[in-house]
Amino acid sequence: MTTTASRTAADIASRMTEAADAWLDSLDDDQRAKASLSFDDTAERTSWAYFPRLTKGLPLLEMDARQQKLAHALIAGGLSFNAYAKVVTVMASESLVNLMEQGRLDAFRDPRRYFLAVFGSPGDDPWGWRFEGHHVVLNFTLAGGEIVSPTPLFIGAQPAEVPHGHAMVLRPCAEEEDAARELLGALNGERRRQAVICEVAPPDFVIMNSPVVPDAALPGDIEAPPLLANIVAEAKAIPPQQREALRFERARPRGLPASALASMSSGCPNRSRPSNGIGSSGRGSTTSTSHGREKTGLGVRITTGSRARRSSSSTTTLKTMSTTSTPSGAIPAATSAAISFAITFAAATSVPGLITRERIRLTAEESHYGH
């Protein structure tokens, strides 16, 4: 089996260009008008959302079987086999969400309500593509025959898990959730006090789906569509002291600095963890252990609190310029100080190191996306 992990970066970009061309060539004029957008339309190109919305692009719903296969070839071309499996699993989960929401008969919850758009002409300099729907967002920008930005990227899950007795039928974000719990469980004393920035979990990401990471933001500050009005209201209703503790500041990220994590891992055996499959060599993992132990200039932010009402959703977000964006695989020093990880757990038990599976969020934030 050939996956992105076994190809060179140039090979991935070349195959991605061929796949985008093949998909566009399969469309009729009306479909192509929806699917092909100008790269210079920066407002649209940098627009993204991890919640259901009507966006530009051609939905899978409006493609025939062959066109859907070609679309999936493009999507899979930017991911490892494992990451692609996670994406299609999340998409298929929309049928479960529809059942949980009393079986709506419209297409609001549908595994085919995902939109694919190409910006510019594949092979031109630059060009890119976006695939977006509920809990799946993929963005790739290419120039000079290589991928220069694979972000923003979002993979989430609703429901977070589907158990059957003692077995797990479905748990798409298991790797990221377990890595985050492992990280929190490894912290003690001052490191844990520094990492846990608030005892209350925010209802959503502080910077939500903003196209540009702001200098600073409080929960509920970011403009959101009416669909998220309840979440914004809940965020603004957080007590002032706790809301201030959750403040995001690009220049001064709160939490545990990467230098502390590096000192933790010194002398410990190197524990490898499968990557999330973004890019050519598996670099750019969204797991906090990977970035925190190997890169400098990163930080960890953990908030804890019990919110069982939202326990059906689990999300993993990479909204930072992935390490695949730089030839060396290192994060540019000019932007590294603006990076922080936020891990949200719910209902920490009284036993140190044990975290329930009520709710977890993992996000990375950086000062620009590299588009």
Buried (B, 14 or more C-beta within 10 A) or exposed (E): EEBBBEBEBEEBBBBBBBBBBBBBEBBEEEBBEBBBBEBEEEEBBBBBBBBBBEBBBBBBEBBEEEBBEBBBBBBBBBBBBBBBBBBBBBBEBBEBBBEEEEEEEEEEBBBBBBBBBBBBBBBEEBBBBBBBBBBBBBBBBBBEEBBBBBBBBBBBBBBBBEEEEEEEEBBBBBBBBBBBBBBBEBBEEEBBEBBBBBEBBBBBBBBBBBBEBBEEBBBBBBEBEEEBEEBBEBBEEBEEEBBEBBBBEBEEBBBBBBEBBBEBBEEEEEEEBBBBBBBBBBBBBBBBBBBBBBBBBBBBBBBBBBBEEBBBBBBBBBBBBBBBBBEEBBBEEEBBBBBBBBBBBBBBEEEEBEBBBBBBBBBBBBBBBBB
